[in-house]
Amino acid sequence: MKTSKSLFLGLALLLATSAFAANKGSLTVQEPMTVNGTQLKPGDYKVQWDGNGPSVELSITQGKKVIA
């Protein structure tokens, strides 16, 4: 649970600091966690978001497969 809070805090910070940067990044999960009801296994993922403010839509992919 602590890792999930850290992940979301990190993503929020990433989104806030990248307002003028590209809308994608990478994420490394070191232990299993749940994001929006989907279990993420340890590994490397790509994140991409669209929009700004409270209407941001975030997708997490591994390879070509959308995970969450």
N, C-alpha and C positions, 0 to 999 in steps of 0.2 A: 504494500500500500504506500509506503514511504517513497518507493521508486516511482510510482505513478504520479505522485504529487510533484516530485522533482522533474519528471518528464514534462508535465504540463506547465510548470513554472519555466522550464527551459524553452519550451515551444513558445510560450507567451513572450519571453524575452527576445527570442529569435525573431518573432513576428514584429515586435515593437522596434527593434534596432535595424530591421531590414526594410523599412518603409520605402527606401529608394533603391533597394537592391533587387536581385532576382527573387522570384517567388518559389524557390525550391532549395532543398538542402539535404543533408544526410543525418541519419540517426543510428546509433549503435545501442542495442538492447543487451544488457548483460545478464538479466534474469527474466524469467517469464513474467509478463504483465498483461493486463486487460485494458484495451482502449476501445471505448464505445461498444462494449460487449464482445469484442473480438480478442482472443488470446494471441499475443505476440510471443513467439519463441525467441530465445537469444539469437542475435545475428545483426546484420547490417541491413538497413532499410533506407529508402529514399522518401522524403516528404515533399509535398507540393501543396501550395495553398492558393486560393483565388478569392479575391475580395479584400475588404478591410473593415476594421472596427468589429462590431459584434456579429457581422454577417460573413465572416471568413469561413470558407469550406476547405477542410484539410483532407488530403488523401495520403495514405501510407502504402508504399509499394515495395515489393521484393522481386527483383527481376522485372518481368512484364506483368506480374500478377498484383492486382490491387488487394491489399490485405484489410485495410480499414479506411 
